Amino acid sequence: MYGTWYPSLEEQRAAERHLRREPFPDEEPDWHDELLELAAEGDVDALLALRRELPVPDYDELGWGD
């Protein structure tokens, strides 16, 4: 078979995730970004972890209170 092979979009995204997951030796991993990405993909555990991590908004401060 002749021609040029291009990776599928899914393969490209998997490769990008893999590259982002490998921190530099002196760098701590950024779990927040990882959780956001997993949550965007529908991972329920990641959604719950983000919910626990984020502070409860002060609705009065936002002007949404009574």
Secondary structure, 3 states (H helix, E strand, C coil): CCCCCCCCHHHHHHHHHHHHHCCCCCCCCCHHHHHHHHHHCCCHHHHHHHHHHCCCCCHHHHCCCC
